[in-house]
Amino acid sequence: MSSLGTYEHSLSLDGRSVLVTGGTGSFGHKFVEMVLARYKPKRLAIYSRDELKQYEMQQKFNPNEHRCLRYFLGDVRDLDRLKMALRGIDTVIHAAALKQVPAAEYNPTECIHTNVLGAENLVMACITEGVKRLVALSTDKACNPINLYGASKLASDKIFTAANQLSGDGGTVFCCVRYGNVVGSRGSVVPLYQRLVTEGTTELPVTDARMTRFWITLEQGVEFVLSCLDMMRGGEIFIPKIPSMKITDLAAALSPGGKVKIIGIRPGEKLHEVMITEDDARNTVEFSDRYVIEPNPVAWTGHVLRDGAVPVEDGFRYASDNNTEWLDDAGLHELVASTSKD
């Protein structure tokens, strides 16, 4: 897949009732934009706790033009409010989370209440209200976590994949999507570097010269989620094949001729991100555009190998430093240019 490749699927959201938790975030904005442009959902509900962001979103997406849009003020910590918001909803995209690594380290209970207990609340609410499908957004930091944010998202992933056992035959089907850093999203290093360059900074901060990361655009992320919503059977973790780049190379591409300043690795930060460990490999299959960590094949699922799926080799590891696809300067600028059009 090229740096701007898409993920093919035959999914249609026409006539469906869809709710996005954390719908006023970067992913939620792009998801709503793409769904409104392609489909005619019966209802598209944005569930979040920030009234200002909801107001701003209503200015962007004209409610008179898009009558399917609904806005629910609420928190995933509130089970009763979730149940009310999910009445009549058949499809849920779960994007709500506390995501800042340093903030989670300093406020661990807040992170757990939202990312872990919030996931449990959403599972219970979906099963109670008869939701058909849920895709939960995970993160590369949930794989072999070394910080609380990653650990909370690993716990969240376990809650959602195991939830298929609670919902039973004909009940809600749950899966997770795990991908890397999003170009242009809030908290990404790319807009930080762009701002510093615009301000005239000639020395960009890098925590460690060896550091690598996976990269994906918001549009690619939404495309991938939609394709997984179409492909899911329950209990999977879907991982896209996306390129890696050294942070020093990224800095050089955004500030040609500039210098980098090594500032030291931060608490909870990895040198390289991992999306599939050697232990995960036992249950992982490969497709042309993605990997799928299947639920334990001898457990509850009864899944058979999908058409086109190839089991990965024993000991396989998918990490940002051993990736077979790398971004060069041109590829990075292509990603950044596509993001700036949003």
Residue pairs with C-beta under 8 A, 6 or more apart in sequence:
1 240
1 241
1 242
1 288
1 289
1 325
3 243
3 327
3 331
3 332
3 334
3 335
4 217
4 220
4 334
4 335
4 338
5 220
5 289
6 220
6 223
7 220
7 223
7 224
7 226
7 227
7 240
7 289
7 290
8 227
8 289
9 223
9 226
9 227
9 229
9 230
9 231
10 230
11 226
11 227
11 229
11 230
12 39
13 35
13 38
13 39
13 41
13 91
14 39
14 40
14 41
15 40
15 41
15 42
16 39
16 41
16 42
16 90
16 91
17 41
17 42
17 43
17 45
17 88
17 89
17 90
17 91
18 35
18 41
18 43
18 44
18 45
18 89
18 90
18 91
18 92
18 93
19 44
19 45
19 46
19 47
19 72
19 85
19 86
19 89
19 91
19 92
19 93
20 28
20 31
20 32
20 44
20 45
20 46
20 47
20 92
20 93
20 95
21 47
21 48
21 76
21 92
21 93
21 94
21 95
21 96
21 122
22 28
22 47
22 48
22 76
22 94
22 95
22 96
22 97
23 31
23 32
23 45
23 46
23 47
23 48
23 57
23 95
24 46
24 48
24 50
24 53
24 54
24 56
24 57
25 48
25 95
25 96
25 186
26 182
26 184
26 185
26 186
26 218
27 95
27 137
27 182
27 185
27 218
27 221
27 222
28 46
28 48
28 95
29 57
29 60
30 218
30 219
30 221
30 222
30 342
31 93
31 95
31 222
31 225
32 44
32 46
32 57
32 61
32 69
33 61
33 342
34 219
34 222
34 223
34 226
35 41
35 44
36 44
36 61
36 66
36 68
40 68
41 68
42 68
43 68
43 70
43 88
43 89
44 66
44 68
44 69
44 70
45 69
45 70
45 71
45 72
45 85
45 89
46 54
46 57
46 69
46 70
46 71
46 72
47 72
47 74
47 76
47 82
47 85
47 96
48 54
48 72
48 73
48 74
48 96
49 73
49 74
49 75
51 73
54 71
54 73
57 71
58 69
58 71
61 69
63 69
72 81
72 84
72 85
74 81
74 82
74 84
74 85
75 81
75 114
75 118
76 82
76 96
76 114
76 118
76 119
76 121
76 122
77 113
77 114
77 117
77 118
77 121
78 121
79 121
79 124
79 125
82 121
82 122
82 125
83 125
83 128
83 129
86 92
86 125
86 126
86 129
86 131
87 129
89 129
89 131
90 131
90 132
90 133
91 131
91 132
91 133
91 134
91 229
92 122
92 126
92 131
92 133
92 134
92 135
93 134
93 135
93 137
93 225
93 229
94 119
94 122
94 134
94 135
94 136
94 137
94 160
95 137
96 114
96 118
97 114
97 115
97 118
97 137
97 153
97 156
98 104
98 107
98 110
98 111
98 114
98 115
98 149
98 152
99 139
99 149
99 187
100 149
100 187
101 141
101 147
101 148
101 149
101 150
101 266
101 267
101 268
101 269
102 266
102 267
102 268
103 111
104 110
104 111
104 147
104 148
104 149
104 152
104 268
105 147
105 148
105 149
105 267
105 268
108 148
111 148
111 149
111 152
112 148
112 152
115 149
115 152
115 153
115 155
115 156
116 152
116 155
116 156
116 159
118 156
119 136
119 155
119 156
119 159
119 160
120 159
122 134
123 159
123 160
123 163
123 166
123 172
123 174
125 131
126 134
126 163
126 167
126 172
126 174
127 163
127 166
127 167
127 171
127 172
130 172
131 172
132 172
132 173
133 172
133 173
133 174
133 229
133 232
134 160
134 172
134 173
134 174
134 175
135 175
135 176
135 177
135 225
135 228
135 229
135 232
136 156
136 157
136 160
136 174
136 175
136 176
136 177
137 176
137 177
137 225
138 153
138 156
138 157
138 176
138 177
138 178
138 179
138 237
139 149
139 150
139 153
139 178
139 179
140 178
140 179
140 180
140 181
140 214
140 273
140 274
140 275
140 320
141 147
141 149
141 150
141 153
141 270
141 273
142 150
142 151
142 153
142 154
142 156
142 157
142 178
143 150
143 154
143 178
143 273
143 274
143 275
143 276
143 277
143 280
144 274
144 277
145 151
145 153
145 154
146 268
146 270
147 267
147 268
147 269
148 268
149 268
150 268
157 176
157 178
157 237
160 174
160 175
160 176
161 174
161 175
161 176
161 235
161 236
161 237
161 295
162 235
163 172
163 174
164 172
164 173
164 174
164 234
164 235
164 295
164 300
164 301
165 300
167 173
167 174
173 232
173 233
173 234
174 234
174 235
175 228
175 232
175 233
175 234
175 235
175 236
175 237
175 238
176 236
176 237
176 238
177 224
177 225
177 228
177 237
177 238
177 239
178 237
178 238
178 239
178 275
179 214
179 216
179 221
179 224
179 239
179 240
179 242
179 275
180 213
180 214
180 215
180 216
180 242
180 273
180 275
180 320
181 188
181 189
181 213
181 214
181 215
181 216
181 273
182 188
182 215
182 216
182 217
182 218
182 221
183 190
183 215
183 216
183 217
183 218
183 335
183 336
183 339
184 190
184 191
184 217
184 218
184 336
184 339
184 340
184 342
185 218
189 247
189 250
190 250
190 254
190 336
190 339
193 204
193 250
193 251
193 254
193 255
194 254
194 336
196 204
196 255
197 204
197 254
197 255
197 258
201 255
201 258
202 255
202 258
202 259
203 258
203 259
203 260
203 261
204 251
204 254
204 255
204 258
204 259
204 260
204 261
205 260
205 261
205 263
206 247
206 248
206 251
206 260
206 261
206 262
206 263
207 247
207 262
207 263
207 264
207 265
207 266
207 269
208 247
208 262
208 264
208 265
208 271
209 248
209 260
209 262
210 246
210 271
211 246
211 247
211 248
211 265
211 271
211 272
212 244
212 245
212 246
212 247
212 271
212 272
212 273
212 320
212 321
212 323
213 244
213 245
213 247
213 272
213 273
213 320
214 242
214 243
214 244
214 273
214 275
214 320
214 323
215 242
215 243
215 244
215 245
215 327
215 332
215 335
216 224
216 240
216 242
217 335
217 338
217 339
218 339
218 342
219 338
219 342
220 240
220 242
224 238
224 240
224 290
228 236
228 238
231 238
232 238
233 301
233 303
234 295
234 301
235 294
235 295
235 301
235 303
236 292
236 293
236 294
236 295
237 292
237 293
238 290
238 291
238 292
239 275
239 276
239 290
239 291
239 292
239 293
239 318
240 289
240 290
241 289
241 290
241 291
241 325
242 325
243 323
243 325
243 326
243 327
243 331
244 320
244 321
244 323
244 325
244 326
244 327
245 326
245 327
245 332
248 260
249 327
249 329
250 327
250 332
251 258
251 260
252 258
252 260
252 329
253 329
253 332
253 333
254 332
254 336
265 271
271 321
272 319
272 320
272 321
273 319
273 320
274 317
274 318
274 319
274 320
275 291
275 318
275 319
276 284
276 291
276 293
276 312
276 316
276 317
276 318
277 317
278 315
278 316
278 317
280 293
281 312
281 313
281 314
281 315
281 316
281 317
282 314
283 293
283 294
283 295
283 296
283 297
284 291
284 292
284 293
284 294
284 311
284 312
284 316
285 291
285 292
285 294
285 305
285 306
285 309
285 310
285 311
285 312
286 292
286 309
286 310
286 311
286 312
287 308
287 309
287 310
288 308
291 312
291 318
292 306
292 309
294 301
294 303
295 301
295 303
297 303
305 311
327 335
